[in-house]
């Protein structure tokens, strides 16, 4: 452990902490814009966090965020209406 570069250890921690502070400030300024978990995760991903780390920072798991993202994509269609399932 003594051979590890301190920057390699601490820079990701600092980056995640700053991203979390940015999210908190964004929620404070525009609470309606970041009211959903998926919106918060996408904000954090935009700051450079991976989906796994963004989901953890937003209080969820990457698997849960993946399901939410999949469901959000399924609700949209080209004309803006929800898709109908075949046979219905």
Number of C-alpha atoms within 10 A of each C-alpha: 4 5 5 8 9 9 10 9 10 10 11 12 12 12 14 18 13 13 21 17 12 15 20 16 12 15 15 11 11 11 12 9 11 19 11 11 16 20 14 22 27 20 19 23 17 12 17 14 19 15 18 16 18 27 24 14 19 21 11 16 15 16 12 13 21 15 11 14 14 11 11 11 11 12 12 12 11 7 7 8 9 12 12 10 6 5 4 4
